[in-house]
Amino acid sequence: MAPNNSRLVYSCQSGRLCPACGKASKQCTCRKAAATPKGDGIVRIQRESKGRKGKGVTLISGIPLAAEELKTLAKTLKQKCGSGGTIKNGVIEIQGDHRDRLFDELLKQGWTVKKAGG
């Protein structure tokens, strides 16, 4: 008898299913555990304008938090700066040059912070 290579991909009750563990995507634990980046414990803040038509953004990298915690941290930092931003590949991007304000705010929260770049 041949092995059964079929698996359930979508369910009306739970929506999309994780291919690795078979649980619903919202309840999947295998991807959340692997999503936390490893780092040296230092949060780096830099300004970059490359590929943005001259508009500068402040990049915050090296924060070893899970996706949901990183999202809430980004939200509070954006509120402190009064500007928009996003999270891409574990790096928080905040529109504008807010390095000094973010440096002080992250120090207050207990992170080891360095200014990187030029």
Secondary structure, DSSP 8 states (H G I E B T S, - for coil): ---------EETTTEEB-TTT-SBGGG--HHHHHTS----SEEEEEEE-TTTTT--EEEEE-----HHHHHHHHHHHHHHHTS-EEEETTEEEEES--HHHHHHHHHHTT-EEEE---
